[in-house]
């Protein structure tokens, strides 16, 4: 009789509903929908509580730009930062979104472009828009990391911790499951730190301070630095999925630039938002 394994073997399906070998409703796609829905709701809360001059209609326009920025930036960033050779050899691979492959750092760049565009279109400080977005962004990170765990990807380093998980995909196909070492569920660590912890921090700053209106850019600076810190912590437990740079995992290396950007935002002078002009009642008809 084979003794029971000491750790849980990951056997979750990436599909909620499956219609074929590689087609169906994936949790990865649902995670993006949940993240965008949560972000939209959180941004409308800011509108209702008078923390932004934007209207709900403008929030809808902003969300549309963010969706495009996240998807395009995240997809391009994945190949540019992690698999540039694949992009050069098979450029059409970038269109196979159903196979997964998104980079959070690339998503940040896509969001930055979306914020710049919306700031010009709305005639509102892009720093204020950035502050609004980062208060909601961790919700998307949370759902995305949960989807990574369900997919059995981005696993952690080998561990004998009681909560370690055996990821069959981490071994050579055909390896007996009892010979596959357990690993840190680093995706769940990231969901807790990059998602829940940052969401609590940034929502608190938005609710308990006047930074959204008085110091545009400050909350964004805090987010970039805090994300870089927690990402670097989770990288300690995560198995690198690409070559190291200067002895650092790519997630940690790219986070250095987030810290620099965050410091720049905190040190750069900012002007309070202009108070919205009072509504002028219509002139009485003669």
PyMOL commands that set and color helices and strands:
alter all, ss='L'
color gray80, all
select helices_A, chain A and resi 27-48+56-81+84-89+91-95+97-99+104-122+126-151+168-170+177-179+186-208+211-214+218-237+250-267
alter helices_A, ss='H'
color red, helices_A
select strands_A, chain A and resi 8-9+15-18+24-26+165-166
alter strands_A, ss='S'
color yellow, strands_A
deselect
rebuild
show_as cartoon
